[in-house]
Amino acid sequence: MIKDAVNLEQDSILHSDVCIIGTGAAGLTLAKELMGSGQSVLLMESGGLVPEASVDKLKLGQLEGDGFTFRPGYLSTSRMRFFGGTTNIWEGVCLPMEKIDFEAREWMPNSGWPISLSDLEEYYARASDYIGIHRHGDPYPENRQPNSIKVLPADDDWDQFIFHMTNKPRLGTRFKEEIEASRDIITYIQATAILFLENENGGHVEAVEFATLSGNRFRVKARRFVLAAGGIENSRILLNSNVETGSKLANRNDLLGRFFFDQLHMPLGKFVAPNPLDDHWLFFRTFSKALGYIKMGAIALKEDVQRKLRLSNQAFVFHPLSENQFKGDDKLIVDSFSALHETESVRRSSVNIAEPLMYAAKFKSEQGANPENRLTLTNEMDELGVRRLRLHWKISEEDKRMMGRFAELFADAVGRNFIGRVKFSFDELDVLPRYAGGHFHQLGGTRMSSNPTRGVVDENCRVHGTDNLYILGGSVFPSGGRTNPTMTIMALSIRLGELLKKEVVS
């Protein structure tokens, strides 16, 4: 059942076993997991069933940074505030994180999860079923067969992995009918969480206060609350609530809002190949008739090489450029590379340089976790009387150095193996262009750690020091790797669903 909170009586009090705040990938996945569990669920959405300009104004904020320019719409168009959340604009790129992403690496400060890849593998497999990604006992068999695709034939440092792109990324549309028909779940739209109300001694959330743009205020009392409002709003809601109530909920160690990060995204430059890259490279989006969805290839350094060279987890993706885009220096690079066919070394490599083509190459890199990259509040209020947020975020010199080194290694490898030539979009490898920025994958702020002095939630996504409040979404990530976060968010949500069901049984 879906109801509009505008129609509730002023100061109403609703009751449930579980209250889920947010209907994005995290909230919808958890709601589906709790269907049939015998628990009553209230699923709360700030917006409506379609986007509305008045609701969109609630997500405006201030940006502070240095060393790069924020992508347009970083706090606005990157986030959707209606049923389905940001999956309403999700491209559908799916991939589990890798083993190294969960490890504490001494050259990556504040890295490491309190769980490992093995703790999530079962839930990755179930998430792949939710979003229609094919599997046969393994979510992504291509990634387990590194010898089946040789990107750089004479170089063992590099490997290819495959992004799968679900053709059903709109989870709100996909799950709406099932959610609406469920006897266990009542969904309220136009309901924005504004205050968390604890008991007198703290450590237990008694109720959450909600507001509508029409002026209604009401409360929800539940046995358990799950905040799943998105990578930025999770921190903002709790920070504002603490200002209003004088509490330190989720912030007893001044960690709430800190360690914000994104997966860095930046054009590397252009890559000239001697011939069109065949399907084995999968460097651009390829539709698989057998699977029924798009796959997209990328290349990266193997995990043992990352450890040896002390680099962050990064990857390149490639997109073909048409010949009429060869101008000026681009044309010189193509011509000079074509001339290499006269050399004995190229003849021995059996490379036929008959149709040189150019590809646009782009970085995708993890970012180091920095406590000074953080979400705070301004004194400006939104239409519901909630303080607007301020994001202070920068790319460190070490982030830039590791990206530059990765680019240098790739350029050297393709040249050494007669695969092609690389033209960088920047002059110095350690000074990346100002348009380096985020990928709209907003992570951190309520990071996960088994130690309450280093994180906001524990390994089960429960807020440290509070017995009935959980947080889901990208905000709990301690580090993010190079892969899109949505599938990991869904896996964590399925895992929490299992935990909540077991708690009821016990």
C-alpha positions as CSV (number, residue, x, y, z in Angstrom):
1,M,0.0,0.0,0.0
2,I,1.3,3.5,-0.9
3,K,-0.2,6.5,1.0
4,D,0.5,10.2,0.9
5,A,1.7,11.6,4.2
6,V,0.0,14.9,3.3
7,N,-3.3,13.2,4.3
8,L,-2.2,12.3,7.8
9,E,-3.7,14.2,10.7
10,Q,-1.3,16.7,12.3
11,D,0.8,15.1,15.1
12,S,-0.2,11.6,14.2
13,I,1.8,8.7,15.6
14,L,2.4,5.6,13.4
15,H,3.8,2.3,14.7
16,S,5.7,-0.5,13.0
17,D,8.3,-3.2,13.7
18,V,10.7,-1.6,11.2
19,C,10.9,1.9,9.8
20,I,13.0,2.3,6.6
21,I,13.8,5.9,5.7
22,G,14.5,6.1,1.9
23,T,13.4,4.2,-1.2
24,G,16.6,4.0,-3.2
25,A,18.6,0.9,-3.9
26,A,19.2,0.3,-0.1
27,G,15.7,1.0,1.2
28,L,13.8,-0.9,-1.6
29,T,16.1,-3.9,-1.4
30,L,15.7,-4.1,2.4
31,A,12.0,-3.8,2.1
32,K,11.8,-6.6,-0.4
33,E,13.9,-8.8,1.9
34,L,11.5,-8.2,4.8
35,M,8.4,-9.2,2.8
36,G,6.8,-12.3,4.4
37,S,9.0,-12.1,7.5
38,G,6.1,-11.4,9.8
39,Q,7.3,-7.9,10.6
40,S,5.3,-4.7,9.9
41,V,7.3,-2.2,7.8
42,L,6.9,1.5,7.2
43,L,8.8,2.6,4.1
44,M,9.2,6.4,4.1
45,E,10.0,8.5,1.0
46,S,10.7,12.3,1.1
47,G,9.4,12.8,-2.4
48,G,6.5,11.5,-4.4
49,L,6.1,8.9,-7.2
50,V,7.5,11.4,-9.8
51,P,10.1,14.2,-9.5
52,E,8.8,17.5,-8.2
53,A,10.5,20.9,-8.3
54,S,9.4,21.8,-4.7
55,V,10.9,18.6,-3.3
56,D,14.1,19.0,-5.3
57,K,14.8,22.3,-3.6
58,L,15.4,20.4,-0.3
59,K,18.7,18.9,-1.6
60,L,20.5,22.2,-2.4
61,G,23.7,22.9,-0.5
62,Q,27.2,24.5,-0.6
63,L,30.4,23.1,-2.1
64,E,33.9,23.8,-1.0
65,G,37.0,22.3,-2.6
66,D,40.4,22.9,-4.2
67,G,42.5,21.5,-6.9
68,F,39.5,20.6,-9.2
69,T,36.1,21.9,-10.4
70,F,33.0,20.2,-9.1
71,R,30.9,18.5,-11.9
72,P,27.7,20.5,-12.6
73,G,24.9,19.4,-10.4
74,Y,27.1,17.5,-7.9
75,L,24.6,18.1,-5.0
76,S,21.4,18.4,-7.1
77,T,21.0,16.6,-10.3
78,S,23.2,13.7,-9.1
79,R,20.6,12.8,-6.5
80,M,16.9,12.0,-7.1
81,R,14.3,12.6,-4.4
82,F,11.3,10.5,-5.4
83,F,10.3,6.8,-5.2
84,G,13.2,4.7,-6.4
85,G,15.8,7.3,-5.3
86,T,18.9,7.8,-7.5
87,T,18.2,4.5,-9.3
88,N,15.9,6.6,-11.3
89,I,19.0,7.9,-13.1
90,W,21.3,4.9,-12.5
91,E,23.1,3.7,-15.7
92,G,22.8,0.2,-14.3
93,V,26.5,-0.6,-14.1
94,C,27.0,-3.6,-11.8
95,L,30.1,-5.2,-10.4
96,P,31.1,-6.5,-6.9
97,M,34.0,-4.9,-5.1
98,E,37.3,-6.8,-5.1
99,K,39.2,-8.5,-2.3
100,I,41.8,-5.8,-2.1
101,D,39.1,-3.1,-1.6
102,F,38.2,-4.6,1.8
103,E,41.8,-4.8,3.0
104,A,43.6,-2.3,5.3
105,R,46.5,-1.0,3.1
106,E,49.2,1.0,4.9
107,W,49.7,3.2,1.8
108,M,46.0,4.0,1.8
109,P,45.3,5.8,5.1
110,N,42.1,4.8,6.9
111,S,41.4,2.0,4.4
112,G,40.0,-1.4,5.4
113,W,36.5,-2.8,6.1
114,P,35.6,-4.8,9.2
115,I,34.2,-7.4,6.8
116,S,35.8,-9.2,3.8
117,L,34.7,-10.0,0.3
118,S,33.8,-13.5,1.4
119,D,31.2,-12.0,3.8
120,L,29.3,-10.5,0.9
121,E,29.7,-13.0,-1.9
122,E,26.4,-14.8,-1.1
123,Y,24.6,-11.5,-1.1
124,Y,26.2,-10.3,-4.3
125,A,24.8,-13.4,-6.0
126,R,21.3,-12.6,-4.6
127,A,21.6,-8.9,-5.7
128,S,22.4,-10.0,-9.2
129,D,19.1,-11.9,-9.3
130,Y,17.2,-8.7,-8.1
131,I,18.6,-6.7,-11.0
132,G,18.4,-9.3,-13.7
133,I,22.1,-10.0,-14.2
134,H,22.8,-13.5,-15.4
135,R,24.9,-15.9,-13.3
136,H,25.7,-19.6,-13.1
137,G,26.8,-20.0,-9.5
138,D,29.1,-17.0,-9.9
139,P,27.9,-13.4,-10.5
140,Y,30.5,-12.6,-13.1
141,P,32.3,-15.6,-14.5
142,E,34.5,-13.5,-16.9
143,N,36.2,-11.9,-13.9
144,R,37.3,-15.4,-12.6
145,Q,39.0,-16.3,-15.8
146,P,41.8,-13.8,-16.3
147,N,43.5,-15.9,-18.9
148,S,40.5,-16.0,-21.2
149,I,41.1,-12.4,-22.3
150,K,44.6,-11.1,-22.8
151,V,44.6,-7.3,-22.9
152,L,48.3,-6.9,-23.1
153,P,49.6,-10.2,-24.4
154,A,53.2,-9.8,-23.3
155,D,52.5,-8.1,-19.9
156,D,51.4,-10.0,-16.8
157,D,50.8,-6.9,-14.7
158,W,47.5,-6.0,-16.3
159,D,44.1,-7.6,-16.4
160,Q,40.6,-7.0,-17.8
161,F,37.4,-7.0,-15.9
162,I,33.8,-6.7,-17.1
163,F,31.1,-4.2,-16.1
164,H,27.7,-5.7,-16.6
165,M,24.9,-3.2,-17.2
166,T,21.4,-4.3,-16.2
167,N,18.6,-3.3,-18.5
168,K,16.3,-2.9,-15.5
169,P,18.0,-0.2,-13.4
170,R,14.8,1.7,-12.4
171,L,14.2,-0.2,-9.1
172,G,11.3,2.0,-8.1
173,T,9.5,1.1,-11.3
174,R,10.5,-2.5,-11.1
175,F,9.5,-3.1,-7.5
176,K,6.6,-0.7,-7.1
177,E,3.8,-3.1,-7.9
178,E,5.2,-5.7,-5.5
179,I,5.8,-3.2,-2.7
180,E,2.3,-1.7,-3.2
181,A,0.7,-5.2,-3.0
182,S,2.6,-6.3,0.1
183,R,0.6,-6.8,3.3
184,D,3.7,-6.2,5.4
185,I,4.7,-2.9,4.0
186,I,3.0,0.5,4.0
187,T,4.8,3.2,2.0
188,Y,4.4,6.9,2.8
189,I,5.4,9.4,0.2
190,Q,6.0,13.1,0.8
191,A,7.4,12.2,4.2
192,T,10.8,13.8,5.1
193,A,12.7,12.6,8.2
194,I,13.8,15.6,10.2
195,L,14.5,14.5,13.8
196,F,15.6,11.4,15.6
197,L,14.3,11.3,19.2
198,E,16.2,9.2,21.7
199,N,15.2,7.9,25.2
200,E,16.3,9.9,28.2
201,N,19.6,8.0,28.7
202,G,20.4,7.8,25.0
203,G,21.3,4.6,23.2
204,H,17.8,3.9,21.9
205,V,15.8,5.7,19.3
206,E,12.2,6.0,20.4
207,A,10.7,7.9,17.5
208,V,11.5,9.8,14.3
209,E,9.7,13.0,13.4
210,F,8.6,13.6,9.8
211,A,7.4,16.6,8.0
212,T,5.6,17.3,4.7
213,L,5.9,20.5,2.6
214,S,2.2,21.0,3.2
215,G,2.9,21.6,6.9
216,N,2.1,18.3,8.4
217,R,4.2,16.9,11.2
218,F,4.0,13.3,12.5
219,R,6.0,10.7,14.3
220,V,6.9,7.1,13.7
221,K,7.6,4.7,16.6
222,A,9.3,1.5,15.7
223,R,11.3,-1.3,17.2
224,R,14.1,-0.7,14.6
225,F,14.9,2.2,12.4
226,V,17.0,2.0,9.2
227,L,18.3,5.2,7.7
228,A,18.8,4.7,4.0
229,A,18.4,8.2,2.6
230,G,21.5,8.3,0.5
231,G,25.2,9.0,0.7
232,I,24.8,12.6,1.6
233,E,21.4,12.9,3.3
234,N,22.2,10.1,5.9
235,S,24.8,12.4,7.4
236,R,22.8,15.6,7.0
237,I,19.7,14.3,8.7
238,L,21.6,13.0,11.7
239,L,23.8,16.2,12.0
240,N,20.7,18.4,11.9
241,S,18.8,16.2,14.4
242,N,21.7,16.5,16.8
243,V,21.8,20.3,16.6
244,E,18.0,20.4,17.3
245,T,17.9,17.9,20.2
246,G,21.4,18.4,21.7
247,S,22.1,14.7,21.2
248,K,25.3,13.1,20.0
249,L,23.5,10.3,18.2
250,A,26.0,8.5,15.8
251,N,28.5,11.2,16.6
252,R,30.0,10.5,20.0
253,N,33.5,10.5,18.5
254,D,33.1,13.4,16.0
255,L,33.1,11.1,13.0
256,L,29.6,11.8,11.6
257,G,30.0,13.5,8.2
258,R,33.7,12.9,8.0
259,F,35.7,10.7,5.5
260,F,33.5,11.7,2.6
261,F,34.9,10.5,-0.8
262,D,33.9,9.7,-4.3
263,Q,35.4,7.5,-7.1
264,L,37.5,9.9,-9.1
265,H,36.7,10.4,-12.7
266,M,38.9,12.1,-15.3
267,P,39.8,12.0,-19.0
268,L,43.2,10.4,-19.4
269,G,43.6,11.4,-23.0
270,K,43.6,9.5,-26.3
271,F,44.7,6.0,-27.1
272,V,45.7,5.2,-30.7
273,A,45.3,1.5,-31.7
274,P,46.6,0.0,-34.9
275,N,43.3,-1.6,-35.8
276,P,39.7,-1.6,-34.5
277,L,39.7,-3.4,-31.2
278,D,37.9,-6.7,-31.5
279,D,35.1,-8.0,-29.2
280,H,37.7,-9.6,-26.8
281,W,38.7,-6.1,-25.7
282,L,35.2,-5.1,-24.9
283,F,36.5,-1.5,-24.4
284,F,33.2,0.0,-25.2
285,R,29.6,-1.1,-24.5
286,T,28.8,-4.3,-26.2
287,F,25.3,-5.8,-26.3
288,S,25.3,-9.5,-25.5
289,K,22.4,-11.3,-27.2
290,A,23.0,-14.4,-25.1
291,L,22.7,-12.5,-21.8
292,G,20.3,-9.8,-23.0
293,Y,22.1,-6.8,-21.6
294,I,25.2,-4.7,-22.2
295,K,28.7,-5.5,-21.1
296,M,31.6,-3.0,-20.9
297,G,35.2,-3.9,-20.5
298,A,38.0,-2.0,-18.6
299,I,41.6,-2.7,-17.8
300,A,43.4,-2.4,-14.5
301,L,46.5,-3.5,-12.6
302,K,46.3,-6.9,-10.9
303,E,46.0,-6.8,-7.2
304,D,49.5,-8.1,-6.4
305,V,50.9,-5.4,-8.6
306,Q,48.9,-2.7,-6.8
307,R,50.4,-4.0,-3.5
308,K,53.9,-4.1,-4.9
309,L,53.7,-0.5,-6.3
310,R,51.6,0.8,-3.5
311,L,48.9,2.2,-5.7
312,S,45.2,2.8,-5.3
313,N,42.7,0.6,-7.2
314,Q,42.1,2.2,-10.6
315,A,40.9,1.3,-14.1
316,F,40.6,2.7,-17.6
317,V,37.6,2.5,-19.9
318,F,37.7,3.4,-23.6
319,H,35.3,4.8,-26.1
320,P,36.0,4.9,-29.9
321,L,36.4,8.3,-31.7
322,S,35.5,8.8,-35.3
323,E,38.2,9.5,-37.8
324,N,37.0,13.0,-38.5
325,Q,38.0,13.8,-34.9
326,F,41.7,13.4,-35.8
327,K,42.9,17.0,-35.9
328,G,46.3,18.7,-35.3
329,D,48.4,16.8,-32.9
330,D,45.9,13.8,-33.0
331,K,46.6,13.4,-36.7
332,L,50.4,13.5,-36.1
333,I,50.1,10.8,-33.5
334,V,48.1,8.5,-35.9
335,D,50.5,9.2,-38.7
336,S,53.6,8.5,-36.6
337,F,52.2,5.3,-35.2
338,S,51.3,4.1,-38.7
339,A,54.9,4.7,-39.8
340,L,56.0,2.1,-37.2
341,H,55.1,-0.7,-39.5
342,E,58.4,-0.2,-41.2
343,T,60.3,-1.3,-38.1
344,E,61.5,-4.9,-37.7
345,S,60.2,-5.1,-34.1
346,V,56.7,-4.3,-35.1
347,R,56.9,-6.8,-38.0
348,R,57.9,-9.5,-35.6
349,S,54.9,-8.7,-33.3
350,S,52.5,-9.4,-36.2
351,V,50.7,-6.1,-35.8
352,N,49.0,-5.0,-38.9
353,I,48.8,-1.2,-38.9
354,A,46.4,-0.7,-41.7
355,E,43.5,1.1,-40.0
356,P,44.7,3.1,-37.0
357,L,41.8,4.2,-34.8
358,M,41.7,6.6,-31.8
359,Y,39.9,5.9,-28.6
360,A,39.0,8.3,-25.7
361,A,40.5,6.9,-22.5
362,K,39.1,7.7,-19.0
363,F,40.2,7.1,-15.5
364,K,38.1,5.5,-12.8
365,S,40.0,5.6,-9.5
366,E,39.3,5.1,-5.8
367,Q,40.0,8.0,-3.5
368,G,41.8,7.9,-0.2
369,A,39.7,8.4,2.9
370,N,40.5,11.8,4.5
371,P,38.7,12.9,7.7
372,E,38.9,16.6,6.5
373,N,36.7,15.8,3.5
374,R,33.4,16.2,5.3
375,L,29.8,17.1,5.4
376,T,28.7,19.9,7.8
377,L,25.7,22.2,8.1
378,T,25.2,25.8,7.2
379,N,22.9,28.3,9.0
380,E,20.6,28.4,6.0
381,M,17.3,26.5,6.4
382,D,15.4,24.6,3.8
383,E,11.6,24.8,3.3
384,L,11.1,22.3,6.2
385,G,13.4,24.1,8.6
386,V,16.3,21.7,8.2
387,R,19.8,23.2,7.9
388,R,21.3,22.9,4.5
389,L,24.5,21.0,4.1
390,R,28.0,22.1,3.2
391,L,30.4,19.7,1.5
392,H,34.2,20.3,1.9
393,W,36.0,18.0,-0.4
394,K,39.3,17.9,-2.1
395,I,41.6,15.5,-4.0
396,S,44.9,15.0,-2.2
397,E,48.3,15.3,-3.8
398,E,48.7,11.6,-3.1
399,D,45.5,10.8,-5.0
400,K,46.9,12.8,-7.9
401,R,50.3,11.1,-7.8
402,M,48.9,7.6,-7.8
403,M,46.6,8.4,-10.8
404,G,49.5,9.9,-12.7
405,R,51.7,6.9,-12.0
406,F,48.9,4.6,-13.1
407,A,48.6,6.5,-16.4
408,E,52.3,6.4,-16.9
409,L,52.4,2.6,-16.4
410,F,49.6,2.1,-18.9
411,A,51.1,4.3,-21.6
412,D,54.4,2.4,-21.1
413,A,52.7,-1.0,-21.4
414,V,50.8,-0.4,-24.6
415,G,53.8,1.1,-26.2
416,R,56.2,-1.6,-25.1
417,N,53.8,-4.3,-26.4
418,F,53.0,-2.5,-29.7
419,I,49.4,-2.2,-28.7
420,G,49.2,1.5,-29.4
421,R,50.2,5.0,-28.3
422,V,48.8,7.2,-25.6
423,K,48.4,11.0,-25.7
424,F,47.7,12.5,-22.2
425,S,45.2,15.3,-21.7
426,F,47.6,16.9,-19.2
427,D,51.2,18.0,-19.4
428,E,52.7,16.6,-16.1
429,L,51.8,13.2,-14.7
430,D,51.7,14.5,-11.1
431,V,49.5,17.6,-11.9
432,L,46.1,16.4,-13.1
433,P,43.7,18.8,-14.8
434,R,41.3,20.9,-12.7
435,Y,38.4,19.1,-14.2
436,A,39.3,15.9,-12.4
437,G,36.4,15.2,-10.1
438,G,33.9,12.8,-8.7
439,H,31.8,10.2,-10.4
440,F,28.6,11.1,-8.6
441,H,29.3,8.1,-6.3
442,Q,28.9,9.9,-3.0
443,L,30.4,7.7,-0.3
444,G,31.4,7.9,3.4
445,G,30.2,10.1,6.2
446,T,28.8,7.3,8.4
447,R,31.7,4.9,7.8
448,M,31.8,1.3,9.0
449,S,34.3,0.1,11.6
450,S,34.3,-2.5,14.4
451,N,36.0,0.2,16.5
452,P,33.6,3.1,17.6
453,T,36.5,5.5,17.6
454,R,37.1,4.9,13.9
455,G,33.6,4.6,12.5
456,V,29.9,5.4,12.9
457,V,28.4,2.0,12.3
458,D,29.6,-1.5,13.1
459,E,30.1,-4.5,10.8
460,N,26.3,-5.0,10.8
461,C,25.5,-1.4,9.9
462,R,24.2,-0.8,13.4
463,V,25.1,2.7,14.9
464,H,27.7,2.3,17.6
465,G,26.2,2.9,21.0
466,T,22.6,2.7,19.8
467,D,20.7,-0.6,20.0
468,N,18.0,-0.1,17.3
469,L,19.3,2.3,14.6
470,Y,21.0,1.1,11.4
471,I,22.4,2.9,8.4
472,L,22.4,1.6,4.9
473,G,23.9,3.1,1.7
474,G,27.2,4.3,0.3
475,S,27.7,6.5,3.4
476,V,28.9,3.4,5.4
477,F,31.7,2.6,2.9
478,P,35.2,3.0,4.5
479,S,36.7,2.7,1.0
480,G,35.2,2.3,-2.4
481,G,37.5,0.7,-4.8
482,R,37.1,1.3,-8.6
483,T,33.7,-0.4,-9.1
484,N,30.3,1.3,-9.1
485,P,28.8,1.1,-5.5
486,T,25.2,0.2,-6.2
487,M,25.6,-3.6,-6.2
488,T,27.5,-3.5,-2.9
489,I,24.8,-1.3,-1.4
490,M,22.2,-3.9,-2.4
491,A,24.4,-6.7,-1.0
492,L,24.7,-4.9,2.3
493,S,21.0,-4.4,2.4
494,I,20.2,-8.1,1.8
495,R,22.7,-8.9,4.5
496,L,21.0,-6.6,7.0
497,G,17.6,-8.0,6.0
498,E,18.8,-11.5,7.0
499,L,20.1,-10.1,10.3
500,L,16.8,-8.4,11.1
501,K,14.8,-11.5,10.3
502,K,17.1,-13.6,12.6
503,E,16.6,-11.1,15.4
504,V,12.8,-11.6,15.2
505,V,13.2,-15.4,15.4
506,S,15.5,-15.2,18.4
